[in-house]
Amino acid sequence: MLTKGKVNLTRWIVGLPLLITVFVPRSAGFDNPFFIFGTIGGVIGFAFLVQCVQRAGLSRTLFVVWVWLGLIAFITTCSQLLNTSGLYTSGLTRILRPLFYMVVVAYGYKIGVQKKGEDIESGLLWAAYVIIIAQVVVGFTQSVGIDVFGLLYGSEKASPLYKLLRITGTMGNPNLFGWIILQVFIIIVLLNKKEYPYIPVVLCFALIVSSGSRTMVLIFPFALIFTQTLRQSVRVRVGQLLMLSVLVLAGVVGLLWTFAEYIPYIAQVEKIFLEGSLSAISSLEMRFIKWANVAERFSQGNWATWLFGLSDRPFTQVLDNSYLFVLFRTGVVGLSVHLSLIVYILGYCYNRRHNDVAKICIAYVSFALVTGLVSESLAGWFFPIWLMYYLGIVIGTENTNHEWGHMAKRIFRTAS
């Protein structure tokens, strides 16, 4: 374990991609996507170059993932050229997105190759605790209406307790905040092997409720069961899981009943069960209308539109649905490539579920597929960053002894 004085450098190196994505400034002065993702990419890219001082060969699996990402960039380019007279700035950012992920997965691969398994898990767990503590601090100031961190992290979408409680932490967006807390919860549960972390789990649930993210509140009970299943992968105690799920569901119902006045966003979930319709939630009904309008434009297109989509247009900028976002922007071809990559990642990690980071990756993909129905969890800029990092770590730890670099050296020696 690399240390310098009392600073554990390995923890910082391993936790870097998680920390930089959460703590990069997002206030009104820093809300430009070029700044946010340029900063994230620049920091991870620089760290990758530093790690390259120690040589490691190229894994076959890493190369396959790179090719897949490169294909997504190519399809995005085709969509741009077929739908516009040239490549505009907004379109270029979409082309650069897969290349950005190449850097992230490569950094994860370097970590997997160069660091010990226990150091990697320790670094991820440490980063998770740092994130949750910081969100509690920032979230508390937002809940009491004190804008202490407003210079760095925008709180325009947050609301204090004495009005309609909703916090955004350092993310500037309540739904994104809820997603990050869910992922932190997964890391803490799966990497705490000695005992179940009851206090952090309760804290994560409280933060998710405070975010006002109805999707995350609905998912959380299932996340409890799913992570416990992964945690006890050899032998799952069905009775305990059923009891846990009943208790959590009862807790959610009691919460909605008791505090509906203070958390109206979450209380709207109750309408789904009372009215028997998803359109009971106003924001979801608006999404249905928007999806129908864009679908009509898509269906009126020619063969090129069906194959490569409508590209980057004002009405396809935000769709709050991963599948429709990819389909309408990059067509049937783009959707097929995206989904095939996700299936490949899920299968690859499932076959290596003895690896705890692979378990985290499985959970990430599983819940991203679900939340993708109401958000761009698998196609946006932010959501896939952690997934690509986890994947890189798994590839690195599983392919240490099967590197192309070593093969090339052997071939070169044979040829000489």
LUMTISE-311293 format. One line per 5 residues: number of its first residue (from 1); their letters; for each residue x, y, z of N, C-alpha, C. Coordinates in steps of 0.2 Angstrom, whole numbers, plus 2048, in hexadecimal, padded with zeros to 3 digits. Atoms other than C-alpha are relative to their C-alpha. Layout:
# LUMTISE-311293
NUM	A	X/Y/Z/X/Y/Z/X/Y/Z; ... $
This chain:
# LUMTISE-311293
1	MLTKG	804/7FA/800/800/800/800/804/806/800; 7FC/7FB/801/807/810/7FA/7FE/806/805; 802/7FA/7FB/808/81E/808/806/805/800; 7FB/7FB/800/811/82E/80A/7FE/804/807; 802/7FD/7FA/812/834/81C/7FA/7FC/803 $
6	KVNLT	806/803/7FE/801/831/823/7FA/800/7FB; 805/800/806/7F8/833/812/800/7F9/7FC; 801/806/804/7F2/823/80A/7FF/801/7F9; 800/7FE/807/7F6/826/7F8/7FC/7FB/7FC; 803/805/804/7EF/816/7F2/7F8/801/800 $
11	RWIVG	808/7FE/7FF/7DD/81B/7F9/7FE/805/7FB; 802/7FB/805/7DE/82B/7EF/800/7FE/7F9; 7FF/802/807/7E4/823/7DF/7FA/7FC/7FE; 806/804/802/7D6/816/7E0/7F9/803/800; 807/7FD/7FF/7C8/821/7E6/800/807/7FC $
16	LPLLI	800/7FA/804/7CD/82F/7DA/7FA/801/7FB; 805/7FF/805/7C0/82C/7CC/7F9/801/804; 806/7FF/7FC/7B2/82B/7D9/7FF/807/803; 800/7F9/7FC/7B7/83B/7E3/800/805/7FB; 800/7FA/805/7BA/846/7D3/7FA/801/7FD $
21	TVFVP	807/7FF/803/7A9/842/7CC/7FB/803/804; 805/7FE/7FB/7A0/846/7DC/802/807/802; 7FE/7FA/7FD/7AB/855/7E2/802/806/7FB; 7FE/7FA/805/7AE/85F/7D1/7FB/805/801; 805/7FA/7FF/7A5/870/7D3/7FB/800/7FB $
26	RSAGF	806/800/805/794/871/7CC/7FB/806/801; 804/7FA/7FF/78E/883/7D1/7FF/803/7FA; 802/7FC/806/787/890/7C5/807/802/7FC; 7FA/7FE/804/799/895/7C1/804/7FB/7FD; 7FC/805/803/79F/884/7BD/7FB/7FA/7FD $
31	DNPFF	804/804/803/790/87C/7B5/801/7FE/7F9; 7FF/801/807/797/87B/7A4/803/7F8/7FF; 7FE/807/801/798/868/79E/808/800/7FE; 7F9/800/802/7A9/86C/796/805/800/806; 7FC/800/7FA/7B0/871/7A7/7FF/7FA/805 $
36	IFGTI	801/806/7FC/7A8/863/7B1/803/7FA/7FE; 7FD/806/803/7AD/855/7A6/807/800/7FD; 7F9/7FF/802/7BC/85D/7A0/805/7FF/806; 7FC/800/7FA/7C2/85E/7B2/801/7F8/802; 800/807/7FF/7BD/84C/7B5/805/7FC/7FC $
41	GGVIG	7FC/804/804/7C5/845/7A6/808/802/800; 7F9/7FE/800/7D5/850/7A8/803/7FD/806; 7FD/803/7FA/7D8/84A/7BA/801/7F9/800; 7FF/807/801/7D5/838/7B6/805/7FE/7FB; 7FB/801/806/7DF/839/7A6/807/801/803 $
46	FAFLV	7F9/7FF/7FD/7EE/841/7B0/802/7FB/805; 7FE/805/7FC/7ED/834/7BD/801/7FA/7FD; 7FE/805/804/7ED/827/7B0/807/800/7FD; 7F9/7FF/803/7FD/82E/7A8/805/7FF/806; 7FB/801/7FB/805/82E/7B9/800/7F8/802 $
51	QCVQR	800/807/7FF/800/81C/7BC/803/7FC/7FA; 7FD/804/805/807/817/7AB/808/800/801; 7F9/800/7FF/818/81A/7B2/802/7F8/802; 7FF/807/7FF/816/808/7B8/7FD/7FC/7FA; 803/803/806/814/7FE/7A8/7FC/7FA/801 $
56	AGLSR	805/806/800/806/7F1/7A5/7FE/7FF/7F9; 802/801/806/801/7E9/795/7F8/801/7FF; 807/7FF/802/7F0/7EB/78C/7FC/7F9/800; 804/806/7FF/7E3/7DE/791/7FB/800/7FA; 805/802/806/7D8/7D6/783/7F9/803/801 $
61	TLFVV	807/7FD/7FE/7C8/7DB/78C/800/807/800; 7FF/7F8/801/7CE/7ED/78E/7FF/802/7F9; 800/7FE/807/7D1/7EE/77C/7F9/7FF/7FD; 807/801/802/7BF/7E6/778/7FC/806/802; 804/7FB/7FD/7B7/7F3/783/802/807/7FC $
66	WVWLG	7FE/7FA/804/7C1/801/77A/7FD/800/7F9; 803/800/807/7BB/7FB/769/7F9/801/800; 808/7FF/7FF/7A9/7FB/76F/7FF/807/801; 801/7F8/7FE/7AB/80D/776/802/804/7F9; 7FE/7FC/806/7B4/812/766/7FA/7FF/7FA $
71	LIAFI	806/801/804/7A5/80A/75C/7FA/805/801; 805/7FB/7FE/799/815/766/802/807/7FE; 7FE/7FA/802/7A3/824/762/7FF/801/7F8; 800/800/807/7A3/81F/74F/7F8/801/7FE; 807/800/802/790/81C/74F/7FD/807/802 $
76	TTCSQ	802/7F9/7FE/78D/82D/758/802/805/7FA; 7FD/7FC/806/798/835/74A/7FC/800/7FA; 804/801/806/78E/82D/73C/7F9/804/801; 806/7FD/7FE/77E/833/745/800/808/7FF; 7FF/7F9/801/785/845/745/800/802/7F9 $
81	LLNTS	7FF/7FE/807/78A/845/733/7FA/7FF/7FC; 806/801/804/77A/83E/72D/7FA/805/801; 805/7FC/7FE/76F/84A/736/801/808/800; 7FE/7F9/800/779/85A/735/805/802/7FB; 7FC/7FE/805/783/864/729/808/800/802 $
86	GLYTS	7F9/800/7FE/793/862/734/7FF/7FE/808; 7FF/802/7F9/799/85E/746/800/806/804; 801/7FA/7FB/793/86B/753/803/7FE/806; 7FD/801/7FA/79A/86D/764/7FC/7FB/804; 804/804/7FC/78C/864/76D/801/7F8/7FD $
91	GLTRI	7FF/807/802/78E/855/761/807/7FD/801; 7F9/802/7FF/7A1/855/763/800/7FD/807; 800/803/7F9/79E/852/776/7FD/7F9/801; 802/807/800/794/843/773/804/7FB/7FD; 7FB/804/803/7A1/83C/768/806/7FF/805 $
96	LRPLF	7FB/801/7FB/7AE/83F/775/7FF/7FC/806; 802/803/7FA/7A4/837/783/803/7F9/800; 7FD/807/800/7A9/825/77E/808/800/801; 7F9/7FF/7FF/7BB/82B/77D/802/801/807; 7FF/7FF/7F9/7BA/832/78E/7FF/7FA/804 $
101	YMVVV	801/807/7FC/7B4/821/795/806/7FC/7FF; 7FA/804/802/7C3/819/78C/806/802/806; 7FB/7FE/7FB/7CE/823/798/7FE/7FE/807; 802/802/7FA/7C4/81F/7A7/801/7F8/801; 7FF/807/7FF/7C4/80C/7A4/807/7FE/800 $
106	AYGYK	7F9/801/800/7D6/80D/7A0/803/801/807; 7FD/7FE/7F9/7DA/815/7B1/7FE/7FA/805; 803/805/7FC/7CF/808/7B9/804/7F9/7FF; 7FC/806/802/7D9/7FA/7B0/807/801/803; 7F9/7FF/7FD/7EA/802/7B6/7FF/7FE/808 $
111	IGVQK	801/801/7F9/7E3/802/7C8/7FF/7F8/802; 800/808/7FF/7DE/7EF/7C6/806/7FC/800; 7FA/804/801/7EE/7EA/7C0/806/801/805; 7FA/7FE/7FB/7FA/7F4/7CC/7FE/7FF/807; 802/7FF/7F9/7F0/7F4/7DC/7FE/7F9/803 $
116	KGEDI	803/806/7FD/7EC/7E5/7E8/7F9/801/801; 807/800/7FF/7DA/7E0/7EA/7FE/803/806; 802/7FD/7FA/7D9/7E5/7FC/801/808/800; 7FF/7F9/800/7E0/7F6/7F8/7FB/803/7FC; 805/7FD/804/7D4/7F9/7EA/7F9/800/804 $
121	ESGLL	806/800/7FC/7C5/7F4/7F5/800/805/806; 7FF/7FB/7FB/7CC/7FF/803/7FF/807/7FE; 800/7F9/803/7CE/80E/7F8/7F9/802/7FE; 807/7FF/802/7BC/80C/7F1/7FC/801/806; 804/7FF/7FA/7B5/80A/802/801/807/804 $
126	WAAYV	7FE/7FA/7FD/7BE/819/809/7FD/806/7FC; 803/7FA/804/7B8/824/7FA/7F9/800/801; 808/800/7FF/7A6/81E/7FD/7FF/804/807; 802/7FD/7FA/7A7/824/80F/802/807/800; 7FF/7F9/800/7AF/834/80B/7FA/804/7FC $
131	IIIAQ	806/7FE/804/7A1/837/7FE/7FA/801/804; 806/800/7FC/793/833/80A/801/806/806; 7FF/7FB/7FB/79B/83E/818/7FF/807/7FD; 801/7F9/803/79C/84D/80C/7F9/801/7FE; 806/7FE/802/78B/84B/806/7FB/801/806 $
136	VVVGF	804/7FE/7F9/784/84B/818/801/807/802; 7FF/7F9/7FE/78D/85B/81B/7FD/805/7FC; 803/7FB/805/788/864/80B/7F9/7FF/800; 807/801/800/777/85C/80C/7FC/804/806; 803/7FD/7FA/774/862/81E/7FF/808/7FF $
141	TQSVG	801/7F9/801/778/874/819/7FB/802/7FB; 805/7FF/804/76C/873/80B/7F9/7FF/803; 807/801/7FD/75E/86C/816/7FE/805/805; 802/7FB/7FB/75F/87A/822/800/807/7FD; 801/7FA/804/760/887/814/806/805/800 $
146	IDVFG	7FA/7FC/7FF/772/88D/817/805/7FE/7FA; 7FD/802/806/77B/88E/806/808/801/801; 7F9/800/7FE/78D/88B/80D/804/7FE/7FA; 7FC/802/805/793/882/7FE/7FE/802/7F9; 803/7FE/807/78A/88B/7F0/805/802/7FB $
151	LLYGS	7FB/7FE/805/79A/892/7E8/802/7FA/7FC; 7FD/806/804/79F/880/7E3/7FA/7FC/7FE; 805/805/802/78F/876/7E3/7F9/804/800; 806/7FC/800/77F/87E/7DD/7FA/7FC/803; 806/803/7FC/76F/87B/7E7/7FA/803/7FE $
156	EKASP	806/7FD/802/762/883/7DC/7FA/7FB/800; 805/805/7FF/759/872/7DC/7FF/7FD/807; 801/802/7FA/75A/870/7EE/7FB/804/804; 805/7FC/7FC/74D/875/7FB/801/7FE/807; 7FF/802/7F9/74F/876/80E/7FA/7FD/803 $
161	LYKLL	805/804/7FC/745/86C/81B/7F9/804/801; 806/7FC/7FE/739/87B/820/7FC/802/7FA; 804/7FF/806/733/87C/80E/7FE/7F9/7FD; 801/807/803/733/86B/803/807/7FD/800; 7FA/803/800/742/861/808/803/7FD/7FA $
166	RITGT	7FD/803/805/74D/85D/7FA/808/802/7FF; 7F9/7FE/800/761/85C/7FA/803/7FD/7FA; 7FC/802/806/76D/85B/7EC/807/7FE/801; 7F9/802/7FE/77E/859/7F5/804/804/7FC; 7FB/7FD/804/78D/85D/7EA/7FE/7FF/7F9 $
171	MGNPN	801/802/807/784/856/7DA/7FC/806/7FD; 804/7FB/803/778/865/7D7/7FA/7FE/7FD; 806/803/802/76A/859/7D2/7FE/7FB/804; 803/805/7FB/75F/84F/7DE/801/7F9/7FD; 800/807/803/75E/840/7D2/807/7FD/800 $
176	LFGWI	7F9/802/801/770/83F/7CF/803/7FF/807; 7FE/801/7F9/773/841/7E2/7FE/7FA/802; 803/806/7FE/768/833/7E5/803/7FA/7FD; 7FC/805/803/771/828/7D9/807/7FF/803; 7F9/800/7FD/782/82C/7E0/7FF/7FD/807 $
181	ILQVF	800/803/7F9/77C/828/7F2/7FE/7F8/7FF; 801/807/801/775/817/7EB/806/7FC/7FF; 7F9/803/802/786/813/7E4/804/7FF/806; 7FC/800/7FA/78F/818/7F4/7FD/7FA/805; 804/805/7FC/782/80C/7FD/803/7F9/7FE $
186	IIIVL	7FE/806/803/787/7FE/7F1/807/7FE/802; 7F9/801/7FF/79A/800/7F4/800/7FE/807; 7FF/801/7F9/798/801/807/7FD/7F9/802; 803/806/7FE/78D/7F2/808/804/7FA/7FE; 7FC/805/803/797/7E7/7FC/807/7FF/803 $
191	LNKKE	7F9/800/7FE/7A8/7EC/803/801/7FF/807; 800/801/7F8/7A4/7EB/816/7FF/7F8/801; 800/808/800/7A8/7D8/818/7FF/7FE/807; 800/802/7F9/7A9/7D7/82B/7F9/800/803; 806/800/7FD/798/7DD/830/7FB/805/7FB $
196	YPYIP	805/7FC/804/788/7E5/828/800/807/802; 800/7F9/7FE/78A/7F8/828/7F9/804/801; 807/7FD/7FF/779/7FD/82F/800/807/800; 800/7F9/800/77D/80F/833/801/803/7F9; 7FF/7FD/807/784/814/822/7FA/7FE/7FB $
201	VVLCF	806/801/804/775/80B/81A/7FA/804/801; 806/7FC/7FE/768/814/824/802/808/7FE; 7FE/7FA/802/772/824/820/7FF/801/7F9; 801/7FF/807/772/821/80E/7F8/800/7FE; 807/7FF/801/75F/81E/80E/7FD/806/802 $
206	ALIVS	802/7F9/7FE/75C/82E/817/802/805/7FB; 7FE/7FC/805/766/837/80A/7FC/800/7FA; 804/801/806/75D/82F/7FC/7F9/803/801; 807/7FD/7FE/74C/834/804/801/808/7FF; 7FF/7F8/800/753/846/806/801/802/7F9 $
211	SGSRT	7FE/7FD/807/758/847/7F4/7F9/801/7FC; 807/7FF/803/745/845/7EF/800/7FC/7FA; 800/804/805/74A/838/7E2/7FC/7FA/800; 805/806/7FF/73B/82D/7E0/802/7FA/7FD; 7FD/806/803/744/821/7D5/805/7FC/805 $
216	MVLIF	7FB/803/7FC/752/81E/7E1/7FC/7FD/807; 804/803/7FA/745/81C/7F0/7FD/7F9/7FE; 803/806/802/73C/80F/7E6/805/7FA/7FF; 7FB/805/801/74C/806/7E2/804/7FE/806; 7FC/802/7FA/754/806/7F3/7FF/7FA/803 $
221	PFALI	801/806/7FD/74B/7F8/7FA/802/7FA/7FC; 7FD/805/804/750/7ED/7EC/807/800/800; 7F8/800/7FF/762/7F3/7ED/802/7FD/806; 7FE/803/7FA/762/7ED/7FF/800/7F8/7FF; 800/808/802/75D/7DB/7F9/805/7FE/7FB $
226	FTQTL	7FB/802/805/768/7DB/7EA/807/800/803; 7FA/800/7FD/777/7E0/7F3/802/7FB/805; 7FF/806/7FB/774/7D4/801/801/7FA/7FD; 800/806/804/772/7C7/7F4/807/7FF/7FD; 7F9/800/803/783/7CB/7EC/805/7FF/806 $
231	RQSVR	7FB/800/7FA/78B/7CD/7FE/800/7F8/802; 800/807/7FE/785/7BB/802/7FF/7FB/7F9; 801/803/806/788/7B4/7F0/800/7F9/800; 800/807/7FF/78C/7A3/7F6/7FA/7FD/802; 806/803/7FD/77D/7A0/800/7FB/806/802 $
236	VRVGQ	805/7FB/7FE/76E/7AC/801/7FB/7FD/804; 805/802/7FB/763/7AB/810/7F9/804/7FE; 806/7FD/803/752/7AE/807/7FB/803/806; 805/7FE/7FA/748/7B0/818/802/807/802; 7FD/7FA/7FD/754/7BE/81E/7FE/806/7FB $
241	LLMLS	801/7FB/805/752/7C7/80D/7F9/802/800; 808/7FE/800/73F/7C6/80D/7FF/805/806; 801/7FC/7FA/73F/7CD/81F/802/807/7FF; 7FC/7F9/801/74B/7DB/81A/7FC/804/7FB; 803/7FC/805/741/7E0/80B/7F9/802/803 $
246	VLVLA	806/7FE/7FD/730/7E0/815/801/806/804; 7FE/7FA/7FB/738/7EB/822/801/806/7FD; 7FE/7FA/804/73F/7F7/815/7FA/803/7FD; 806/7FE/803/72F/7F8/80C/7FB/803/805; 804/7FD/7FB/725/7FB/81C/803/807/802 $
251	GVVGL	7FD/7F9/7FE/732/809/821/7FE/805/7FB; 801/7FB/805/72F/811/810/7F9/803/800; 807/7FE/800/71C/811/811/7FF/804/806; 801/7FC/7FA/71D/817/823/803/807/7FF; 7FD/7FA/801/729/825/81E/7FB/805/7FB $
256	LWTFA	804/7FD/804/71D/82A/810/7FA/803/803; 806/7FF/7FD/70E/82A/81B/801/806/805; 7FF/7FB/7FB/716/834/829/803/807/7FE; 7FD/7FA/801/721/841/821/7FF/803/7F9; 802/7FE/807/718/844/810/800/807/800 $
261	EYIPY	800/7F9/800/716/856/815/807/803/7FE; 7F9/7FD/801/729/859/815/804/7FD/7FA; 7FD/803/806/72E/84E/807/7FB/7FE/7FA; 806/801/805/720/850/7FA/803/7FD/7F9; 7FE/804/806/72B/84A/7EC/800/7F9/800 $
266	IAQVE	800/807/7FE/72D/839/7F4/7F9/7FE/801; 807/802/7FF/71B/839/7F9/7FC/7FF/7FA; 803/801/806/716/839/7E7/800/7F9/7FE; 7FF/807/802/71C/827/7E6/7F9/7FC/803; 806/803/7FD/70C/823/7F1/7FB/800/7FB $
271	KIFLE	806/7FF/805/701/829/7E2/800/7FA/7FB; 7FF/806/805/708/81B/7D7/7FC/7FA/803; 804/806/7FD/700/80E/7E3/7F9/802/801; 807/7FE/7FE/6F0/818/7E7/7FD/801/7F9; 804/7FF/806/6EC/81D/7D5/802/7FA/7FA $
276	GSLSA	7FF/805/805/6F4/80E/7CC/803/802/7FA; 7FD/7FE/806/6FD/818/7BF/806/804/801; 7F9/7FD/800/70F/81E/7BC/7FF/808/7FF; 801/7F9/802/708/82E/7B5/7FD/805/806; 802/7FC/7FA/703/833/7C7/805/805/802 $
281	ISSLE	7FA/7FB/7FF/714/83B/7C8/801/804/7FA; 800/7FB/806/714/84B/7BE/806/800/7FC; 7FA/7FF/805/726/84B/7B8/800/7FA/7FC; 800/806/804/724/839/7B2/7FB/801/7FA; 805/7FF/805/714/83E/7A8/803/805/7FB $
286	MRFIK	7FD/7FC/805/71E/84C/7A0/805/7FC/7FC; 7FB/804/804/72B/840/79B/7FD/7FC/7FA; 804/804/805/71E/835/792/7FE/804/7FA; 802/7FB/805/718/844/788/806/801/7FC; 7FA/7FF/804/72A/848/783/803/7FA/7FC $
291	WANVA	7FD/806/804/72F/836/77E/7FB/7FF/7FA; 805/801/806/71F/835/773/801/805/7FB; 7FF/7FB/805/723/846/76A/807/7FE/7FC; 7FA/802/803/735/840/767/800/7FA/7FC; 801/806/803/730/82F/762/7FC/801/7F9 $
296	ERFSQ	804/7FF/806/724/836/755/805/803/7FA; 7FB/7FD/805/732/840/74D/805/7FA/7FD; 7FC/805/802/73D/831/74D/7FD/7FB/7FB; 804/804/804/730/826/745/7FF/803/7F9; 801/7FC/806/72E/833/737/806/800/7FC $
301	GNWAT	7FA/7FF/804/740/832/732/801/7FA/7FB; 7FF/805/805/748/828/724/804/7FA/803; 7FC/806/7FE/753/818/724/806/802/804; 7FA/7FE/7FD/762/822/72A/7FE/802/807; 803/7FE/7F9/758/829/739/7FF/7FA/804 $
306	WLFGL	801/807/7FC/753/817/73E/806/7FD/802; 7F9/803/7FF/765/811/73D/804/804/804; 7FC/7FB/7FC/76E/820/744/7FD/805/804; 804/7FC/7FB/761/82A/74D/800/807/7FD; 801/7F9/802/75D/83D/74D/806/804/802 $
311	SDRPF	7FA/7FC/7FD/76E/842/755/7FF/805/805; 800/7FC/7FB/771/850/760/7FC/806/7FE; 805/7FB/802/762/85C/75F/7FD/803/806; 803/7FD/7FA/759/868/76B/7FB/7FB/804; 805/804/7FD/74B/85B/76E/803/7F9/802 $
316	TQVLD	7FD/806/7FE/757/84D/771/805/801/805; 7FB/7FF/7FC/762/855/77D/7FF/7FD/807; 801/804/7FA/75A/84E/78D/7F9/7FD/7FF; 806/804/801/74E/840/78C/7FE/7FC/806; 801/804/7F9/74F/838/79E/7FE/7F9/7FF $
321	NSYLF	801/807/801/74F/827/797/806/7FD/7FB; 7FA/802/803/75F/81E/792/7FF/7FD/7F9; 801/804/806/758/812/785/7FD/805/7FA; 802/7FB/805/74E/820/77C/805/805/7FE; 7FB/7FB/802/75C/82C/77D/805/7FD/7FB $
326	VLFRT	7FB/803/805/768/820/774/7FC/7FE/7F9; 803/802/806/75B/81A/768/7FE/806/7FB; 802/7FA/804/755/82B/762/806/804/7FE; 7FA/7FD/803/766/832/761/805/7FC/7FC; 7FB/804/804/770/824/75A/7FD/7FA/7FC $
331	GVVGL	803/805/804/763/819/753/800/7F9/802; 800/807/7FE/760/806/753/808/7FD/801; 7F9/802/7FF/773/803/750/803/802/806; 7FD/7FE/7FA/778/80E/75E/7FE/7FD/806; 803/804/7FA/76C/806/76A/803/7F9/801 $
336	SVHLS	7FD/807/800/772/7F5/765/807/7FF/803; 7F9/800/7FE/784/7F9/768/800/802/808; 801/7FE/7F9/780/802/779/7FE/7FA/804; 803/806/7FB/776/7F3/780/804/7FA/800; 7FC/806/801/782/7E6/779/806/801/805 $
341	LIVYI	7FB/7FE/7FB/790/7EF/783/7FE/7FF/807; 802/801/7F9/786/7EF/793/7FF/7F9/802; 801/807/7FF/781/7DD/791/807/7FC/801; 7F9/802/800/794/7D9/78E/803/801/807; 7FD/7FE/7F9/799/7E2/79E/7FD/7FC/805 $
346	LGYCY	804/804/7FB/78B/7DA/7A8/802/7F9/800; 7FE/807/801/790/7C9/7A2/807/7FF/802; 7F9/800/7FF/7A3/7CC/7A4/801/800/808; 7FF/7FF/7F9/7A1/7D2/7B6/7FC/7FA/804; 804/805/7FC/794/7C4/7BB/804/7FA/800 $
351	NRRHN	7FB/806/801/7A1/7B7/7B5/806/800/805; 7FA/7FE/7FC/7AD/7BF/7C1/7FD/803/807; 803/7FD/7FA/7A1/7C2/7D0/804/7FE/806; 7FC/801/7FA/7AE/7BB/7DC/804/806/802; 7FD/7FA/7FF/7B6/7CC/7DA/7FB/805/802 $
356	DVAKI	805/7FB/7FD/7AD/7D9/7E5/7FF/806/7FC; 801/7FA/804/7B0/7E7/7D9/7FB/7FE/7FA; 805/803/805/7A7/7DC/7CC/7F9/800/802; 807/800/7FD/798/7DB/7D8/7FE/807/800; 802/7F9/800/798/7EE/7D9/7FE/802/7F9 $
361	CIAYV	802/7FE/807/798/7EF/7C6/7F9/7FD/7FE; 806/803/802/78A/7E2/7C5/7FA/804/803; 806/7FC/7FD/77F/7EC/7D1/7FF/807/7FC; 800/7F9/804/784/7FD/7C8/7FC/7FF/7FA; 803/801/807/77E/7F6/7B7/7F9/7FE/801 $
366	SFALV	807/803/7FF/76E/7ED/7BE/7FC/806/802; 804/7FB/7FE/768/7FD/7C6/800/806/7FB; 800/7FB/805/76D/808/7B8/7FC/7FE/7FA; 805/803/805/763/7FD/7AC/7F9/802/802; 806/7FE/7FE/754/801/7B7/7FF/807/800 $
371	TGLVS	800/7F9/800/757/813/7BA/800/803/7F9; 800/7FD/807/75A/815/7A7/7F9/801/7FD; 807/7FF/802/747/814/7A5/7FE/808/801; 802/7F9/7FE/746/826/7AD/806/805/800; 7FA/7FB/800/758/82D/7AB/805/7FD/7FB $
376	ESLAG	7FB/802/805/767/82C/79F/806/7FD/804; 7FB/803/7FC/770/820/7AB/805/7FC/7FC; 7FB/804/804/779/816/79D/803/804/7FA; 7FE/7FC/806/77B/824/790/802/807/801; 7FE/7F9/7FE/77E/834/799/808/800/801 $
381	WFFPI	7F9/7FF/7FF/78F/83B/79D/802/7FE/806; 7FD/801/7FA/790/839/7AF/7FF/7F8/803; 802/807/7FD/787/828/7B4/805/7FA/7FE; 7FC/806/802/793/81C/7AA/807/801/803; 7F9/7FF/7FE/7A3/823/7B2/802/7FB/805 $
386	WLMYY	7FE/805/7FB/7A3/818/7C1/800/7F9/7FD; 800/807/803/79E/809/7B7/806/7FF/7FC; 7FA/801/804/7AC/80B/7AB/806/7FF/804; 7FB/801/7FB/7B8/80D/7BA/800/7F9/803; 800/807/7FD/7B2/7FD/7C2/802/7FB/7FB $
391	LGIVI	7FE/805/805/7B3/7F4/7B2/807/7FF/7FF; 7F9/800/801/7C5/7F9/7AF/803/7FD/806; 7FD/804/7FA/7C9/7F3/7C1/800/7F9/7FF; 801/808/801/7C1/7E2/7BE/804/7FD/7FB; 7FC/803/806/7CA/7E0/7AD/807/800/803 $
396	GTENT	7F9/800/7FE/7DB/7E5/7B5/801/7FB/805; 7FF/806/7FB/7D9/7D9/7C4/7FF/7F9/7FD; 801/806/803/7D3/7CB/7B9/805/7FE/7FB; 7FC/801/806/7E0/7CD/7AB/807/802/801; 7F9/7FE/7FE/7F0/7D1/7B4/805/7FB/7FD $
401	NHEWG	7FB/805/803/7F8/7C1/7AD/7FF/7FF/7F9; 801/802/808/7F1/7C2/79B/800/807/7FD; 7FF/7F9/803/7F8/7D3/795/803/7FF/7F9; 7FD/800/806/7FB/7D6/783/807/803/800; 7F9/7FD/7FF/80B/7E0/788/805/7FA/801 $
406	HMAKR	7FB/806/7FF/813/7D0/78E/800/7FB/7FA; 801/805/806/80D/7C6/77F/805/803/7FA; 7FC/7FD/806/815/7D3/773/807/800/802; 7F9/801/7FE/826/7D2/77D/802/7F9/7FE; 7FE/807/801/826/7BF/77B/800/7FF/7F8 $
411	IFRTA	7FF/800/807/822/7C1/768/806/803/7FD; 7FA/7FD/802/82F/7CD/766/807/7FC/801; 7FA/804/7FF/83C/7C2/76E/801/7FA/7FC; 800/805/804/837/7B4/764/802/802/7F9; 7FE/7FD/806/838/7BE/754/808/802/7FF $
416	S	7FA/7FE/801/849/7C4/758/805/7FA/801 $
